[in-house]
Amino acid sequence: QSHEEDDRKVRRREKNRVAAQRSRKKQTQKADKLHEEYESLEQENTSLKREIGKLTDEMKHLSEVLKDHEKICPLLHCTMNFVTIPRPDPLASCLPR
């Protein structure tokens, strides 16, 4: 009977060892997958930050262009642009004849 118990213990230990090995492998795969996802998100984040920088620069440039244009645009000097009542021909009243 002692020999049988020893065999059972050995089988149980082997089964536990294999189960623990499987569990470690599963956890390692899970960690690897999370790390890959993290790396991918970091790359996407870097790319988006670059794009935001470019768009910010473009916005600054366009704001400057708009400011320069506002200084010379005859339509902006006409108060009619700020009135919400529709007019027949807004250009006719603002532009010189």
PLY file of the C-alpha trace (Angstrom):
ply
format ascii 1.0
element vertex 97
property float x
property float y
property float z
element edge 96
property int vertex1
property int vertex2
end_header
0.00 0.00 0.00
2.90 2.38 0.70
4.23 1.77 -2.81
0.81 2.70 -4.26
0.68 5.88 -2.21
4.18 6.81 -3.37
3.14 6.26 -6.99
0.05 8.45 -6.48
2.17 11.18 -4.93
4.62 11.03 -7.82
1.79 11.17 -10.39
0.12 14.03 -8.53
3.41 15.97 -8.33
4.03 15.41 -12.03
0.48 16.51 -12.85
0.90 19.63 -10.69
4.28 20.35 -12.27
2.81 20.13 -15.78
-0.18 22.28 -14.76
2.13 24.90 -13.23
4.27 24.88 -16.37
1.16 25.39 -18.53
0.01 28.20 -16.25
3.41 29.94 -16.45
3.43 29.57 -20.23
-0.08 31.03 -20.44
0.89 33.97 -18.20
4.03 34.58 -20.27
2.00 34.59 -23.49
-0.49 36.99 -21.91
2.32 39.30 -20.79
3.92 39.15 -24.26
0.62 40.04 -25.90
0.08 42.97 -23.52
3.63 44.16 -24.17
3.04 44.04 -27.94
-0.20 45.99 -27.51
1.62 48.53 -25.36
4.37 48.96 -27.97
1.78 49.37 -30.71
-0.12 51.99 -28.70
3.13 53.85 -27.95
3.93 53.97 -31.68
0.42 55.18 -32.48
0.66 57.80 -29.72
3.98 59.06 -31.09
2.51 59.23 -34.58
-0.56 61.12 -33.35
1.61 63.58 -31.41
3.61 64.23 -34.58
0.39 64.78 -36.53
-0.93 67.15 -33.83
2.32 69.11 -34.05
2.00 69.43 -37.82
-1.64 70.47 -37.57
-0.80 73.00 -34.86
1.90 74.49 -37.09
-0.54 74.60 -40.02
-3.17 76.28 -37.83
-0.65 78.93 -36.73
0.34 79.54 -40.35
-3.27 79.80 -41.52
-4.11 82.13 -38.62
-1.28 84.41 -39.70
-2.46 84.29 -43.31
-6.00 85.12 -42.17
-4.76 88.04 -40.05
-2.81 89.40 -43.01
-5.83 88.96 -45.26
-8.18 90.66 -42.80
-6.01 93.77 -42.94
-6.54 94.17 -46.69
-9.97 92.60 -47.30
-12.53 95.28 -48.21
-15.44 93.03 -47.20
-14.27 92.91 -43.60
-14.43 96.70 -43.39
-18.09 96.63 -44.34
-20.40 96.35 -41.32
-22.86 94.40 -43.39
-20.86 91.21 -42.83
-21.90 91.23 -39.19
-25.62 91.65 -39.88
-27.62 88.44 -40.10
-30.42 89.88 -42.27
-30.01 88.51 -45.80
-29.24 91.17 -48.44
-29.75 90.90 -52.20
-26.09 91.45 -53.19
-23.58 91.92 -50.36
-20.67 92.61 -52.70
-22.44 95.44 -54.48
-22.75 97.55 -51.34
-19.19 96.98 -50.10
-17.05 97.21 -53.18
-16.15 100.60 -54.75
-18.02 101.49 -57.95
0 1
1 2
2 3
3 4
4 5
5 6
6 7
7 8
8 9
9 10
10 11
11 12
12 13
13 14
14 15
15 16
16 17
17 18
18 19
19 20
20 21
21 22
22 23
23 24
24 25
25 26
26 27
27 28
28 29
29 30
30 31
31 32
32 33
33 34
34 35
35 36
36 37
37 38
38 39
39 40
40 41
41 42
42 43
43 44
44 45
45 46
46 47
47 48
48 49
49 50
50 51
51 52
52 53
53 54
54 55
55 56
56 57
57 58
58 59
59 60
60 61
61 62
62 63
63 64
64 65
65 66
66 67
67 68
68 69
69 70
70 71
71 72
72 73
73 74
74 75
75 76
76 77
77 78
78 79
79 80
80 81
81 82
82 83
83 84
84 85
85 86
86 87
87 88
88 89
89 90
90 91
91 92
92 93
93 94
94 95
95 96
